[in-house]
Amino acid sequence: MNLRVLEVLAALGCLVLFILLLVMLPGLMAGMEGLSYVMALVVFIAVLSTAGYMIDKVTA
């Protein structure tokens, strides 16, 4: 598969995950809304970094 297509799909998938986490986590973690937003951001960064690492590993 084309590298650009793979990167765009990974980015879109991570963005969808981030939006879902932003919507769902504050409801699941009642009383700790601030922490839930930070957790959503940390998970987003971790997943996006892992996807980038895996794409780099596959193409190398």
C-alpha positions, 0 to 999 in steps of 0.5 A: 500500500502507498505510504501516504495512504497508510499515514493518512488512514492511521492519522484519521483512525487516531483522530476518531479514537481521540474524539471518542475518548474525549466524549466517553471518558468524562462520563465514565470518570465522573468527578475526575473530568480534568484527568479524563481529558489528560488521559485521552490526550496521552492515549492519543499521543501513544497510539499515534506514535505507535502507528508511526513507528509501525509504519516506519518499521514496515516501510524500512 
